[in-house]
Amino acid sequence: MSMTTEDCTKVRPGFPRSVPETPENVLEQFQMRDKVVIVTGAADGIGLAVTEAMAEAGANVALWYNSNDAAIEKAKSLGEAYKIKAAAYQVDVSQAEQVSRSIAKVVEDFGKIDVFVANAGMAISRPILEQTLEEYQKQMSVNVDGVVFCSKYAGEVFKSQGFGNLIITSSMSGHIVNVPVDQPVYNATKAFVTHFGKSLAREWREFARVNIVSPGFFDTKMGANPLAINEAYRMAALGRQGHVKEIKALYLYLASDASTYMTGSDVLIDGGYVLP
C-alpha cells in the first residue's frame, strides 16, 4: 500500500511504544533467572544443547521427549548441576491432545511459560517417488502439525499471561533445494514452519515475540547421512558440520532479553552452506 508524505507524519495512537525495562549490561541481558523454558525434542542433539544453554543461564526447564527417555535422567542432572527446576515430559507433538495437556501440566508445575522452543523434527531422506504416503504423512505430522499444535497452545498461554517468546527450529533446507540428499517433503515442511513463524510474529505482536532458527548440518543424528557427508563438507564454506555447542548461544540470545527488538526473524546458521 502506497503512502503519502502526509500519511507518514500522522501520529498513530499508542506509538511509539516504550522500550522494555531490561538491563543495560549485556551479560545481564543474557541471564535467564526465574524464566521457564520448554524445549521439544530435548533428549539429544540440538534440543538437548538448547536446554543446556537455558539451564546454564539460570532458567527452569521442561524437557519434552517422545521415545528417548534419556531426557528423564538429563533433566535430573541439569537440575542438580545448575540448582534449577527441571522436569521431563513424554509428549508426542503430532498429537494435539497430548500437546494441550502437557502445556497445561507445565503451567501447573512451573507457574508460567516464558519461552517455548518448538524444536522436535524428523526427516526421511528419500525421493518422493520412492516415499510412501505413510512416510510423507509422518513427516508432516511431526514437522508441521507438531509446530502448529505447540504454537497454538503455547500461544494461548502467552496471550493470557501478556508475554511470551516462541522459537521455531526450521532448517536451511527451507531456503534451498540443492541439499545433497533427496528430501523434498522435509524441505517443504521446513519452508512451511519458517513462514508460519513469520506470520505468527505479526499476529502475536501485542504479547509475544516469534523467531526462527534455520540450522545447516550439525553433527547429530539429524546431520548429514553417510552418503552425503563429503558433499556437506564441500558445500559448507567452513568445510565441516557444526558442533551443537556452536548453536547454544544463538537460541539463548533469542530466548533472552538481549533480543527484545527482534521478532519475525529467520536466523541461518549453516557454516556458509547456502552462500551463492
N, C-alpha and C positions, 0 to 999 in steps of 0.2 A: 504494500500500500504506500503510495507516494504521500509526502508531507510537504506543506509549505513552510516558509520561514516563520510565519505567524503561528502555525501549529506547534513548532518546536519551542516557541517562547512561552507557551501557555503553562501555567502552574498546574501540575497534576496533584489532586488531593492525596495526602499521605506520603508524598515524596519530597525530598529524599528520605529514605528510611535511615534509621540510626545505625551506626557501626556497632557490632556486638561488643560487649564488655569482656574482652579476652585479654590475657596477659600481654604485656609489651615484650617481655623476654621470650626469645624464640624457643629456648629449650623448655620453658614452662608451657608454651603453646602445645607442645607435643605430649604433655602429660595427660594420662587418661584416668587419673584417680577418681574413684566413685562412678565411673561410667560403666554401663552394662552393654556388652557386645555379644551378639550371636553370630557364629560363623557356621555355614553349612559346608559339608564335605570336609570336616575339620579333623578327621582321623589321621590324615597323612598329606604329603605333597604341599602345594601352595596353601591349602586350607589350614593345615597344622602350623605352617610358618606364620601365617597371618594371625592365628590365635596366639602363638607365642609372642609375637610383636605386641599385641594388645595387652597381654599379661605382663610383659616386661615393662610396659609403660604404666602399669598400675590398674588396668581395667579388670573388672569382673567379667568372666567369660562363660558362655554357654556353647559347648561343642556339640553340633549336630552331626550325626553319622547315620549311615544306613546299615551296611553289612559288616563294617570293620569295627568291632567292639574294642579295639585298642584305644579308642577315644576315651573309654571309661578310665583306664589307668593314666592316660595322659592328662585328663582333667584333674585327677588326684595329684599328680606330680607337679602340675603348674600351680595348683592352689598352695601346695606346701612350699614350693620354691619361691614364690613371689608374695605370699601372705595375702592372697586374694580369694574371692569366692569363685569356684569353678565347678561346673557340672556338665555331664554328658547326657544327651537325649537321643534316643533312636527314633529317627524320622525319615520316612520315605517322602521326599519333597514332591514327588509326582502324584501324591495323594492329598487332595485339598483338605480333607477332614483331619488328617494327621498334622498337616501344617497349622491349621487353625487351632487345633487342640494344644499343640506343642508351644505355640506362641503364647497362648493363654497361660500355660503352665510356667513358662519362663517369667512372665509378668508376675504371676503369683509367687514364684520363688525369689525373684530378684527385685521386684517392685516397679520396674520400668524397663524400657529398651532404648538405649541411646543410639546404637549403631547396629544395623543388620547387614552382614556381608553374605550376599547370595552367590556362593562360590561353587556349589556342587554341580558337577557336569560329567558327561561321558562321551566317548567317541567310538564309532565303528568305522574303521578305515577301509571302506570297500566301495567301489563304483556303484552308482545307483542301479545299473543293470544287473549287478551281482548281489545286490542287497535285498533282503526280504522286506515285505511290508511291516512285519513284526519288528525288525531291526530299525526301520525308519521310525515307527511309532514309539519305540523305546527311547530313541534319542530325543524326539520331540517332547515326550512326556517329562523327561528329566531336565533337558536344557532350556526348553521354552516354558512348558506348563509349570515346572518347578519354580522358575524365576517369577512367573506371573502370580502363582499362588502365594509365594513368600512375600512378594511385593504388596499384594492386596491386603493380606492380614497384618503384616508389619505396618503397612501404611495406615491402617485403621487405628493402630495403637499410636503411631506418630501423630495423627490428626487429633486424637483425643488428648494426648499429652501437650500438644502445641509445639513439639520439637521432635527431630529425628534425623537420621542420616542413613541412606541406603547406598551400598557399594555393590555393584554387579561385576562379577568376573566374566568377561567376554573372551575374546581371543583375537590375535592378529588375523586369524582365518576369516573373521567377519569383514576384513578390509580387502582381502585379495583372493584370487582363485588359483594362483600358481604355487600352492603349497606342495611339498614333494611327496604327497600321498593322495590317493583318490578318496576324498571325504566330502562330497557335495552337500550331504544332509547336515553334517556337523557345521560346515561353513555357513549354511543358511540359518541354522539355529543361533549362531553367534551374531550374525548380522541382525537377526530379529531382536535379541536382547540388548544390543547396542542402541538401536533406535528406540526401543521400548524405554530404556533408561533415560534417554534424552527427552522423550515425551513426558515421562514422569517428573523430570526436573521442573518443567514448566507447570504441570498440573499441580504439583505439591509445593509451589514456590512460597506459599504463605506459612508453611510449617515444617518443611524438611528439605534437605539437600540430597541430590542423587548424582552419583558419578560412576563411571565405568572404567575398569582396568582391562586392557587387552594384552595379555602376555603372549610372547612368542614361545619358542621351545625352551622349556626348563627341564632339568634332569630329574624327572619324576615319572611315575607310571603313565602319566598323560603326555610325556615328552615325545620326542621323535622315536619312531619304532626302528628296529634294526635295519629295515630295508631303506629307510630314509635318512639315517643318521649322518652319512657322509655329505648328502645334499644339504642337510641342515647346517653343517659346519661351513660348507662352501658359500651358502647364500647369506648367512649372518655376517655382517661386516666385522664383528668381533671374533668370528671363527670358532664359535663354541655354543653349547647350550648354556642357559643361565643356571645359577645355583639359587635355591629358594631363599637363602639369606639376602640375596640381592633384590628381592621384591618386597621384603618385610616393611621397609621404611616408606615405600610408596603407599601401601594400604594404611599405615599409621598416619601418614600425612593427611590422607583423605578422611580418615576417621576422626582426626583431632581438630583442635581449634586453630591449628596452623593453616587450615584450608577453608576458612569461613567465607571467603569470597569466591569459592569455586563450586559450581553446580552445572550439571549437564555436560561435563567434560568426559572425553574418552581418551584415556592415557595409554599410549602404546609403549610397551617395554619388551623389546624383542631383539636386542643386540644388533639392531640395524638390518634386520631381515627384509623388511618391506621397502628399504630405500630404493629409489629408481636405479 
